[in-house]
Amino acid sequence: MRRNILLNPGPATTSDTVKFAQIVPDICPREKEFGSIMEFVSRELTELVGSNEKYTTILFGGSGTAAVEAILSSVVDNKIILIINNGAYGKRMCEIAEIYNLNYIEFKSSQIETINLKELEEVIKKNNEESKINNCGAISHLAVVHHETTTGILNDIELLGEICKKYSIEMIVDAMSSFAGIPIDMYKMNIKYLASSSNKCIQGMAGISFVVADKKALNNTQNIKPRNLYLNIYKQYSYFKDNYQMRFTPPVQILYALKQAIIEAKGETIEKRYKRYKECCEILWDGLDKLNLNRLIDKNISSMLLTSVIEPQIKNYKFDRLHDYLYSRGFTIYPGKISSENTFRIANIGDIYQDDMRRFVKILEEYFTGII
Ligand SMILES: *Cc1c(COP(=O)(O)O)cnc(C)c1O
């Protein structure tokens, strides 16, 4: 099969073994044989970030946003959720909160600098004092994106987890583009709910979104008046726990591919995968430096899984032309997403290796040498 290298921030490049794992005899997803596939997927996804004793993974058919929407619409009662917005995905969580009529506070933060934790803590303190005086809800949840794929900034969820501990707040993390790419320890980081999907750093096919939840926290959501049907995480969890089935039709073949992707991730280990991604990133950054192309995010706060490149002030430069040049040579890049600066994005997640990145950098050089 032709090998395309996807340098867009997901779906990511997959191995042939993951692609071919989808070719299986037809099977009804309510059969035990298929239940064991889903049980494996759920159990092993949990293992990547926590123990199955304390945590559980709830699967949904849908893209990643489904998992984020599932958490937000299922676990917040009538108290307040504080949402950190330092990119498009933080903003999306605010949109979800708005639609479900949640009691939320938006904490806007720079898209290119670290979150001001002092200021954040002030917001929590001030709100909790007011809630005592007015006898209304305190902040019960905090939601944050781990790796903001908008820019490539990596938010420090460990420090946020400590703040949450101090104020008895449950932390929700959108780890869509970091799960299985950057080591995460839900217990150590004090994460109660984590959202991710099958098509980013876990290197599977698009179609499954999942929530890893602290079982104790999840059990406490049983009596919240439901705002959702399909996306209710407690209902999905309790049905799965007893039957090893999803309540609604799962994307059958995507789950076979995900099983294979998990086997490959475990074989590689997340630590080594992170190292591989970072090595690809270094090659990219060296290439960008040579071409005098600047990066939007400082190295010390970058995920090194995605790079926002500031568009050069060259007369003949046009993103579409650059994209098409690279695309016809097997590489896909992605447009930028922030308003303050013109950028394009290059992700280095997926089944890609240093040689792929070296080839990419060479073609990028060729292109820019040609247009100057
Ligand atoms: C990819 C991504 C999502 C989900 O996007 P979908 O298009 O729904 O898969 C959510 N949050 C972050 C940080 C992401 O990178």
PDBQT file of the ligand as one rigid body, heavy atoms in Angstrom, charges set to zero:
ROOT
HETATM    1  C1  LIG A 401      -8.427  16.369  17.890  1.00  0.00    +0.000 C 
HETATM    2  C2  LIG A 401      -8.810  17.015  19.126  1.00  0.00    +0.000 A 
HETATM    3  C3  LIG A 401     -10.136  16.971  19.600  1.00  0.00    +0.000 A 
HETATM    4  C4  LIG A 401     -11.261  16.243  18.917  1.00  0.00    +0.000 C 
HETATM    5  O1  LIG A 401     -11.456  16.530  17.600  1.00  0.00    +0.000 OA
HETATM    6  P1  LIG A 401     -12.398  15.592  16.718  1.00  0.00    +0.000 P 
HETATM    7  O2  LIG A 401     -12.383  16.268  15.388  1.00  0.00    +0.000 OA
HETATM    8  O3  LIG A 401     -13.736  15.561  17.327  1.00  0.00    +0.000 OA
HETATM    9  O4  LIG A 401     -11.772  14.245  16.695  1.00  0.00    +0.000 OA
HETATM   10  C5  LIG A 401     -10.396  17.547  20.833  1.00  0.00    +0.000 A 
HETATM   11  N1  LIG A 401      -9.428  18.145  21.554  1.00  0.00    +0.000 NA
HETATM   12  C6  LIG A 401      -8.156  18.204  21.126  1.00  0.00    +0.000 A 
HETATM   13  C7  LIG A 401      -7.126  18.866  21.990  1.00  0.00    +0.000 C 
HETATM   14  C8  LIG A 401      -7.810  17.646  19.900  1.00  0.00    +0.000 A 
HETATM   15  O5  LIG A 401      -6.531  17.699  19.479  1.00  0.00    +0.000 OA
ENDROOT
TORSDOF 0
